[in-house]
Amino acid sequence: MTNRRLLVLLALVTGLFLASTACTSESSSAETSDIFEAAPWPSGEELQYRVLDSDGDVIGSGTLSAAADGGLIALTQGYVESETPEGATPVTDDAVVWVNASTFRPERGERTVTSRDDDGKVNTERWSWTYGTDEDGDPTVTVEHFDSEDDDDPSTKTLRLRDHYYDNESSLWLWRSVNLAEEHEDFYVSVNALEASQQTVNLRVPQTETVTVPAGEFEAYRLLFRNGRSVRTAWIEAAEPHRVLRWDNGSSILELLP
């Protein structure tokens, strides 16, 4: 596996990250709504995960944490490759998004990805984004992209947002907050700041089932996420605090550790 491929697998873990090319699907015209109910996680929660590729091999580890920050919640994800050659710089992917503690509406976010090519050359990309409003009062997100550590002229994009939006990087917490029950269904808008794009996501809970991960065996709600032809699956602990037990985005899998 090349380091670029490893980077992609790690990056895909963070949030929903469905193919934005599917935005012309019928789900994009569905009626969306606010889906955040209440945060079930305690402030200061920190969860450890392993990252698997599609063959079931461990390629990395991750840490998810949530902490109160004034009237905001800071949601942090950090991923690192499982094995780094001696003397090399590890492949890492770190992101944090600040959301309103009452509404879960995002306010700002940052993400830094350090990659290493097959020759060992290291590059660090960084994204920074802020939510606001335009002259008409419509919600927007403005994204700066630094394609290297030495980049002093970042590219900037501003996207006007549809209603009922949440930040992609908050997804692994947002799903824990919804009204989890069999046959529950929602439509909401996921904003991918890295691509300066947004998409309507259909969230559906078809059933409960037993799932086994390194942390143990649990009763879980199975959540399906659909955007056009893309379908992804998460297993959320049925009991509070409704931890994400497993997240399968089609390319990599996140599993809860003890």
N, C-alpha and C positions, 0 to 999 in steps of 0.2 A: 504494500500500500504506500503510495507517495504521500509526502507530508501535506501536499495541497489537498489530497483526498481526505486525509485525516482532519485537516482544518475544516473542510466542508461538513464532515460528519459531526464534529463538535459544534459548529455553528448552527447546524440544523436543529440541535436539541433545544435551543433557547426559544421558547414560545411556539407559536403555531406554525408560521412559515410555510403556508400552503402556496402552491404555484399561483402567482399573481396573474398569469395569463388566463386563468379561469374566470376572471371577473365579469366576463360577458355572459355567464351562465344564468339560468333562471333564478337561482338563489340570490343574485345581485339585485333583483327587483322585489324580493320578499320584504314584508313589513318588519323592520327591526325594532328593538326595544332595549331599554336599560335592563341588564340582567343581574347586576351586583345586588346581593341581599345584605350580607353581613360578613365580616372577616372572622373565620373560625380559628385562626392561628393566633397564638400569643405573641406579643412583641418580644423580640429577641429570639424567636424560633430559628433554629439552624438545622437543616437536613442534609444528609450526605447521600450521594448517588454514585452508581457506576454507569458508564456509558458503553454500550455494546454496538457493534456494527451489525449488518443484516445477516451475517453468518454466526452471530452469537459470541464473537470474540470481544474481549474487553479492550477498548481503545482509549479509555480515559475515565476521569472521575469528575464529579461536580459537587458544588456546595450551593444550596439555596438558603437565603436568610431574609427575614423581614424584621424591620425595626421602626418604631415610631420616631418621627422627625418633625416636631412641632405639630401642625395639623395635617402632616403628610405621613405616608408610609414609604420608607425606602426599601425597595425590593431588589435584592442583589443576587446575581448568578455568577459563578466562577467555574470554568472548566479547564482542565489541563490534560494533556496526553498521558497515557499510562506509562510509557517508556520513552526516555529521552537518551539519545546516544551520548556517550561521555564527552564532555566539553561543549555540547551543543546547547542552544537556547530552547527551552520548552515551548511547544505550541500551546497557546492559551487563548481563552475567549472569556472576557469579563464584561458584564453589563449591569447597570443599575438604572431603575426608573422610579421616579417619585410620583406617587398618586395621592389624590385627595382621600383622606381617611374615611370620609362620610359617603362619597359618591364613587370612588375608585377611578374618577376621571384623571387622566395623566396630566402632569404639569411639565416635566422635563425628563430627559434621559441621556445616558452616555454609554458608549460601548467601545472597547478596545480589543483588537484581535492581533495577536502576534503569530506570524507564520514562519515557516522555514522551508525553503525549497530543497530539492534533492542534492544540491551542492552545498547545503548548509547556510546559504545566505538568508538572513533574517529580515523581515519587513513587519512594521507595525502600522496598522490602519486604525483610525479613530473616527467615531461618529458622535456628534453632539446635537441634540434636538430640543426644541422648546415649543410648547403649545401656547397659542394665543388667539387673537381674533383679527380679521381684516377690517378694512374701512367700513364694510357693511355690517360688521358685528358677527360675521360667520366664523366658526371655529377653524383654525389652521394649525399646521405644524411646520416649523422651519428647521431644516436639517443642514448641518455643516459636515462635510466629509474630508478628512485629512488622509490622503492615501499613503503617507509615510511620516516618520517622525520629523523629517526635515521640511515637510510641506508647510509653507507659510502663506499659501494662497488656496485655502480650501474651497471646494465647490459648494454652492448653496442652492437649496431648492425649497420652495414653499408649496404646500399642498392644502387646498381647501377641503375640509372634512364634512362628511355626512353626519347626521345625528346618531346618537347611541354608539359612540366609538369608545374603544379601549385600546391601550398600547399592546402591541404584539408581545413585548418583553414582560408584560404582567400576566400573561395567559396562565402560567402554571399556578398562579394564586387566584386569579379570577374564577377559574373553573371550580375551585373549592368553595366559593362563596354562593353559588347559585342554589336554587331550590332543588336539591338532589332527590329525585324520586323516579321510579320506573315510568316510562312513557313521557317524561318531561321533555319539552322541546322549546328552543329559543332561536332567534336570529339576532345577530349583533354585528357591528362593524369592527374589524381588526385593522389597526394602523401599523404598517411596517415602515418604520422610520428609515431603515437602511436603504430601502428601495423607493422611499417617498411615494408609497402606494397604500391603498386601502381596499378591503374586500369584505363582502358580506359572508358571514360564517353561520352555518346551520349547526347548532349544538343539539344533540338528541341523546336521551338516556334509554336505550332499549331494554336493559335488564340489569339485575345484580348477578354476580357470580363470584366464585372463590378464586383468588389469585395468589400465587406463591412467588415471592421475591426474596432476596437475601435477608431482608428484615423479618421475614416470617410469612405465615399464611393468614390471609385476611378476606373478609367479605367486602366486596367492592362494587361500586356502581361502574358500569362500563359506559363511557361517553364516546360517541361518534361525532366527528367534525367533518362537515362536507362543504366544499366550495367547488362548484362545477363537478368535474370528474374526480377530484382529489378527495380521498377519505382518510382520516387519521383516527387513532384510538388512544384513549387514556383510561386508566383504571384508578378511581378515586376511592379511598377508604370510606366505607359506609359509616363508620363511627366517627365522631368528632375527634381530632380537628380536621378530618377529611383530607389527609395527606395524599399527595400524588404518589401512588405506589409504582405505577409503570406508565410510561409515555412512549408510544411507538409512532414516529412520524413517517415511517415508510423507508427511511434510510438509516436511522439509528434509533436505539432504544435506551431509555433512562429507567433505572430500577433502584428503588429505595434500599439503602444499606441500614444495618442495625445501628 
